[in-house]
Amino acid sequence: MFNNAIVRKPCPNMVEGLTEANLGKPDYHKALLQHARYIEVLRQLGLKIDVLEADNRFPDSVFVEDVAVCTPHCAVITNPGAPSRNKETTLIMDIIHKHYEQIEQIKSPGTLEGGDVMAISSEYFIGLSDRTNEDGAQQLIDILERYNLSGHMVDLSDVLHLKTGVSYLENNNLLVYGELKGKSIFDSFNKIEVPDDEAYGASCLWINGTVLVPAGFPKTKKKVEDAGYEIIELEMTEFEKLDGGMSCLSLRF
Ligand code: CIR
């Protein structure tokens, strides 16, 4: 169960955010509405939410998940591999200090972004991507082990972040897309496959029994419903344009 979430409002400069999606510039006002609805739904699902103010110096700062990893025992401030995002970590310190006594940090030359970290109870899967290197992943594993948690690296070649292609829906159910379908490290899970023409559908988020599903991916939606979940569809178009998924808009703990 999650009790808390941290989010950051989108800033006008988000139109300059990093993207490989080629879907055009996001519409800032539409993004504000989509973000407000996201917060409303998290509240409905029982989370207490800290809403941080927008910061126009960092176009991608709405994707707050990438700057910290929140575990039950400690928070880890990351070291984002994207140069334009690296200093976003300084913006998250105060709120993390409000919630955690044990705070750790990934240090250079290690890089790590939270989108590459997927927790499945006490096991953490860490994607090796263009943003997260082996040094950063090993630092995280060493930290986790000090808190009786464990970590495993997962090689990636296509997706931006690990969670671009995989979402854990609890109850042993793992939603998988693309290269993640074939990873043997996930063979003990019940894999729910996202069809090739619905890539962004993989970006679902389990919150306290309900699964948030991006609107516009009917085959994925049906598969999640068929797995027995209550779902809520959310318009995510303006964040999709920046390669941002459902999970990257919040830190949950
Ligand atoms: C970036 O490229 O860093 C942002 N435009 C998107 C980050 C998405 N984060 C995530 O999936 N955790």
Boltz pocket constraint, residues with backbone or C-beta under 6 A from the ligand:
constraints:
  - pocket:
      binder: B
      contacts: [[A, 17], [A, 18], [A, 19], [A, 60], [A, 63], [A, 65], [A, 66], [A, 82], [A, 85], [A, 114], [A, 115], [A, 116], [A, 161], [A, 163], [A, 164], [A, 242], [A, 243], [A, 244], [A, 245], [A, 247], [A, 248]]
      max_distance: 6.0
